[in-house]
């Protein structure tokens, strides 16, 4: 053994020791805004088991996939999805470009500002608004419009940008999983192109790891002959319910080892994840904290709001299958990072 | 400075020196089966420029995406696509399960083994065969069938498994790009599920980085209640021509910095890539080597075979736009890794 080799050997041992102790220290801190309890314990057990090469439930790094619903799981969905707010807010700009829409429903109602009438709009009406505000422009135009809206819009309750309404404990979970070799994906019923605009900045999740309801784009050329992609009013993937595992197969091609959701639209994703071999983690967020966030069910006797998609059927299935229920009230020390 | 710190310091310097010299050595070797020429020079210039933080055309690692067509670009496509051979070979097994098909066209012709009659089958006939052999089973069954076929099927000319018919210089290019932080994707008109079965083993490309023509899957349950995905005869993405940039947007959500193809079906992907800001690399493989592989055009006066999708229009556009033409005959020292 040469002197350099000995020196290197010593250095490696020392580095390994330093690395090991910093990992231990870091492990303890990853979920610092989670209370000790079954949810936190289940997460840590899952990560330690599946990343331990000596454990027979070890998962090779390339297979470490974790999928997260967005609305109600990573950020606030109540009382109305953020993307729907975006669409409603975009209506005046769309009408400015097409003035003939001003006297046509449902645009007339949206322009009236009558909140009760807007709340009564049918699903068909909402789809017309979605088509008018999310399609017909180039992808770049759409991205610019979303960025500009996110920079200025504020939610009425917390007076924060919507991108601040993410749950701090879930941000910790995303980072903890990534630090252990898991690739974190968003699998949302919301618009794939919409979420991709801010996913890296808000969640540290790159656009290629966002699976969502996806419309077609049409390849063409602008006046100068430059290639463009135009957003079309044609749905390719309705990424909700059975569409979630189908979308995961289409876009990722691997079954996740961990999945987190909060509504009946996540049921199939959780089932599909949990049914795989070895140790899997399936979790649902229960909105049972009316003081710090919202309280809605109807499972577990929580109020059945219009949005209420956390149904008793989902809760029953969670209990039957051993999915972990995350209580916002009981499991989370703090909900938002701006609450300091 | 403590003794350990000094030791560590020395070790780091030594490690850094070792690492730097091995990188330099490796750089020179990455494309060792390419002849020196405009193609090799363009590749090296592209990689060195876009990975140099001091260069104004530097590309941040997260944006380093390179997309590769498969058939005719990464492996042999002549005289018939490998996946079509798979479908034809699967017909007897399908007929065994559904004996009524034995007397129905086009299955009757395929079973006859009459090569000339099979070669005359119409596109409609081929689509019937594709639907019968690629859909109607669970995803796992399909994957098992493809794996088993790949393990035993041999091409008639080289007597090799089809997975050995990849171009060694392109394998080098994939590795060279990955070593420089590029994520390599396959963007193929072929079936996404088919290519994903072998992409990791054959190209070092994981399933989530395969974009291809994609059929729907249907989520359901087997007899024991376990979730399954059934492959459906419904096309979600026709990943050819304009479908390539559209598929890239759907599945990746970023414009590539490098794209390599060989046929008119790759034109839009190359255009879209090349039209982005900064330095981009667009290349097409010219099959001009009848001795070591095949020769077909019709561009540049090469024979216009039935398959011939390397058209003069594509070649004209390449010349106009400054896309790099890779001559198999002139640019590649060796075509296959089994030729030693």
Interface residues (C-beta under 8 A of the other chain):
Chain A: X4 X7 X8 X10 X11 X12 X14 X15 X62 X139 X192 X193 X196 X200 X206 X207 X208 X210 X214 X216 X217 X218 X219 X226 X227 X229 X236 X237 X242 X245 X246 X249 X250 X251 X252 X253 X254 X268 X271 X272 X275
Chain B: X4 X7 X8 X10 X11 X12 X14 X15 X62 X139 X192 X193 X196 X200 X206 X207 X208 X210 X214 X216 X217 X218 X219 X220 X226 X227 X229 X236 X237 X242 X245 X246 X249 X250 X251 X252 X253 X254 X268 X271 X272 X275
